[in-house]
């Protein structure tokens, strides 16, 4: 069973930023507190508590994946009225911190968002990051897909697969998915950033597993090819790149991205299987 480092906590014990955010937890080096901008409603509170409880109900393989590769919520934060106003999360490991060089030449230590992997090697090297082989890029994508497959197996929808919701480590090509606390069972709000629209699901429709499959595939394709613009990504996946040597991976990405029917998109588990067998 997963060990709970703390129980549910009263928010009065923390230094709370006015507009919400992430703060340290006194006496807990490995925890951070995420404060929401507004208290959760009954449905959202229930979903969050179910997520927290699910960690203990998972089999050991799934639990190992999400505890090493994501900031799975561990407990809720409540206010004086008993409303859920945030959650306690594991702090991302230090291997995801890098010394990133700005265009001005100054450098700063920060968590390395997956955003940076969706760039060509020349852009990485300008910021002090090492060039990434296709093998290294695929290893990061396996980490993303492994967490996404656990969510899919347990009927959870993430929706907001994008550049800013995962970290990666050039040290060992691992990935770390954040904002897990926003997952909902079966379907929920279609949350996404510009450039991540699902062409087969309108913004007014709920997100579900088929939306997750599309957005994860798009994120994986962007990380593998080093391209950001959708047309450049699709051109690179179709042919004329290193992916030509991996026809099974190219095929499943194209089917996840271009299937004319949402239900025809291969599962995340299928994508993970291809990523694992590519090397």
Secondary structure, DSSP 8 states (H G I E B T S, - for coil): ----SS--EEGGGS---TT-EEEEETTEEEEEEEE-SS---HHHHHHHHHHHHHHHHS-HHHHHHHHHHB--EEEEEE-TT--EEEEEEE---GGGEEEEE-TTS-EEEEE-BGGGGSS-HHHHHHTT-----HHHHHHHHHHHHHHHHHHHHTTEE----STTSEEEETTTTEEEE--GGG-EES-B-----TT---TTS-TTS-B-HHHHHHHHHHHHHHHHH---SHHHHHHHHHSSSGGGG-HHHHHHHHHHHH-SSGGGS--HHHHHHHHHH--
